[in-house]
Amino acid sequence: MLRRRLLFCLPIRSTGFFPRSYAAQAAEPTELLQQQKKGLKIYPDFVPTSIVGRRNALKEQLERADMLMRRTRLDIPEFYVGSLLAVTLADPNMGNRQNRFLGICIRRERPGLFHQFTLRNVIDGLGVEVMYELYNPTILKIEIIKLEKRLDDDLSYLIDALPEYSTFDPHMEPVMHPAGSPIPVNCVKMRPPPWCRRWELFDYQGIDEAWASATPYFKRRSYKTKATDLNKYDLIAHYRINRSDLETELQIEAEMRRFEKKQYELGFTKRRILRSAADILGRNH
């Protein structure tokens, strides 16, 4: 019995063997990783799911081919969460057979062919949110009214923000964004609590002093904490977020660069927005 206890008390030494993805990630250049993340933000619909058990190489390749084919029929511009968009949809119930909705993009979700984005606008004092599937064949046109970004990937808290952050003229004219200039990043101010959810508990970066705007009664009633405090102990979540499948992502980037080059040569697009990570590697060597 004493021998067994001593065996359990022996210090554990690292063998030096790590998964191949960790070793490859450590050897990747910093600029390459930054450019890789930038490309993933430009085309989040091409980012495969982070759950490895749900991935299938053949399915992903066929989906990307279908998505690129649909992009030849519909010009899908570059936009982010926080950008102001106008979507024209085919609607047989309308007089002109078209329905146009303008709003701010509050979220983008789901990978691949089923990628979705949601627009929000306050019309006659009522908040309206419309969810669109990016590759829906009934979408006739996607217009960029104002290209902007937010610090968060989910702007659901706009429901409790001041109305001016979600109110836009449906007939607003597009605001041109100079090519090469940085995209503005804005924050929002919340209305006084109570809210539909306790947004101060989450790690939202785009809310301007959410807890400071709370009333003294709300502060006494509610304990200031974080609902995401336990996430730092979630090893699986950290692995899904930080893992880097460089081979697949470079393959996706190469496909997008070929597609952009072809569309640019045919005159369907005015500029190419994706810069090659191979150029960075060539510059470093």
Residue, then its C-alpha position, 0 to 999 in steps of 0.5 A: m500500500l505504501r508503494r502505491r502511494l509513493l507511485f502516485c506522489l511521484p512528479i509527472r514529467s513532460t515527455g516533450f510530445f505534443p499534437r502536431s497542430y501545436a507544434a505547427q502553430a508555434a512555428e507559424p510566422t506572426e504576420l501569417l497568423q494575423q493575415q490569416k485571421k483577417g481573411l477569416k473575418i472577411y469571409p466568415d462563411f467559409v470558416p469551417t466549424s470548430i467542432v472537429g467531429r462534425r467536419n467532413a472534407l468532401k462535404e466542405q469542398l462541395e459546399r465551397a464550390d457551391m458557394l463560389m458558384r452562387r457568388t457569381r450570380l450574386d455580388i456579395p460585398e465585404f461587410y462586418v457585424g456593425s455594418l449598415l446593409a440593405v437587402t432586396l428580396a424577391d417577394p411575390n406578395m409585394g406590388n413590385r415583387q421585391n422587398r427591401f429592408l435596411g438595417i445594421c448587421i447585429r450578428r453573423e452565424r453558422p458556417g458554410l452554405f447555411h451562413q446567416f446574418t441578421l439586420r436590425n432597424v427601429i421603424d415607427g418606434l418598434g425594433v424589427e430584426v430580420m434574419y437572412e440566409l446569405y446564399n438564399p437564391t431569393i436574395l436579389k441584391i445586397e448593398i453596403i450603405k455604411l461599412e463599419k465594425r464593432l468590438d463584439d461579434d454579437l450586437s443583441y444588446l442593441i435591443d436595450a441600447l439607445p434608439e439612435y444606435s438602431t434607427f436608420d432611414p430606409h431610404m438612406e443613401p450609401v456612404m462611400h468608404p475610401a479604399g485602404s482607409p481603416i474601418p471605423v469601430n464604434c461603441v454604444k451607450m445603453r439605456p438605464p436598467p433593467w434590461c431584458r438580459r443582464w448584459e454587464l455579466f458578459d464580456y461585451q467590449g462595445i458597451d460604454e460603461a454598462w455598470a456605471s449607467a445602472t441605478p443605485y437600486f439596481k446595483r444593490r439588487s444585482y451582484k456585479t460578476k461575470a457569467t463567463d468567469l468559468n470559461k477560463y477553465d473550459l479546456i475544450a472551448h479554448y482548444r476550439i478557439n485557438r486551434s489553427d488548421l493552417e492547411t485547410e485555411l490556406q486552401i480556402e484562401a487560395e480558392m478565394r484569391r482565384f475567385e476574386k481574380k477571375q471576378y476582377e478580370l471579368g469586371f464584376t468587382k472593382r477591387r480585390i479585398l483578400r491579400s495573399a498570405a503567400d506574399i507575406l511568406g515570400r517577403n519574410h524569406 
